[in-house]
Amino acid sequence: MESTLGYLVVWLFGVLLAAGAVVWLWNTTLPRIFPAQVRALSYGEALRLMILAWLLFGAGAFGLTYALGLGFW
């Protein structure tokens, strides 16, 4: 039980860190490529964008089972 909680805490920290990376990459790259067409992204929007991308591209077929550590390999 303790190791499961530890994995969950590490996973949550990783997700929050990745959302910060999305904010930074979006705000430093896209407005330079498309000036006056792309606005800055907030932290919550970056987290929602990551979840949407995960649902569209990462959770399909066996992706969800692997993300939860229930994969067959």
C-alpha positions as CSV (number, residue, x, y, z in Angstrom):
1,M,0.0,0.0,0.0
2,E,2.8,2.4,0.9
3,S,4.6,1.8,-2.4
4,T,1.3,2.4,-4.3
5,L,0.9,5.8,-2.6
6,G,4.5,6.6,-3.3
7,Y,4.0,5.8,-7.0
8,L,0.9,8.0,-7.1
9,V,2.7,10.9,-5.5
10,V,5.6,10.6,-8.0
11,W,3.2,10.3,-10.9
12,L,1.2,13.4,-9.8
13,F,4.4,15.4,-9.4
14,G,5.5,14.3,-12.9
15,V,2.1,15.4,-14.4
16,L,2.3,18.8,-12.7
17,L,5.9,19.2,-13.8
18,A,5.0,18.3,-17.4
19,A,2.1,20.8,-17.4
20,G,4.6,23.5,-16.4
21,A,6.8,22.4,-19.3
22,V,3.9,22.7,-21.7
23,V,3.2,26.2,-20.4
24,W,6.8,27.2,-20.9
25,L,7.1,25.6,-24.3
26,W,3.8,27.0,-25.6
27,N,4.5,30.6,-24.3
28,T,8.0,30.7,-25.6
29,T,7.6,29.0,-29.0
30,L,4.1,29.5,-30.6
31,P,3.7,33.3,-30.2
32,R,7.1,33.7,-31.9
33,I,6.1,31.5,-34.8
34,F,2.6,33.0,-35.1
35,P,2.8,36.5,-33.9
36,A,-0.6,38.2,-33.0
37,Q,-2.4,34.9,-33.6
38,V,-1.6,32.8,-30.5
39,R,-2.2,34.0,-27.0
40,A,-0.3,32.9,-23.9
41,L,-1.4,29.7,-22.1
42,S,-2.2,29.6,-18.4
43,Y,-1.2,26.7,-16.2
44,G,-4.7,25.2,-16.0
45,E,-5.1,25.4,-19.7
46,A,-1.9,23.6,-20.2
47,L,-3.0,20.8,-17.8
48,R,-6.3,20.5,-19.7
49,L,-4.5,20.4,-23.0
50,M,-2.2,17.6,-21.7
51,I,-5.2,15.6,-20.5
52,L,-7.0,16.1,-23.8
53,A,-3.9,15.0,-25.7
54,W,-3.5,11.9,-23.5
55,L,-7.1,11.0,-24.0
56,L,-6.9,11.4,-27.8
57,F,-3.4,9.9,-28.4
58,G,-2.3,8.0,-25.3
59,A,-5.3,6.3,-23.7
60,G,-6.5,4.4,-26.8
61,A,-6.4,0.6,-27.0
62,F,-3.8,-0.6,-24.5
63,G,-2.4,2.8,-23.7
64,L,-4.7,3.2,-20.6
65,T,-3.6,-0.1,-19.1
66,Y,0.1,0.7,-19.6
67,A,-0.3,4.1,-18.1
68,L,-1.9,2.6,-15.0
69,G,0.9,0.0,-14.8
70,L,-1.3,-2.9,-15.8
71,G,0.3,-3.8,-19.1
72,F,1.2,-7.2,-20.2
73,W,4.9,-6.6,-21.0
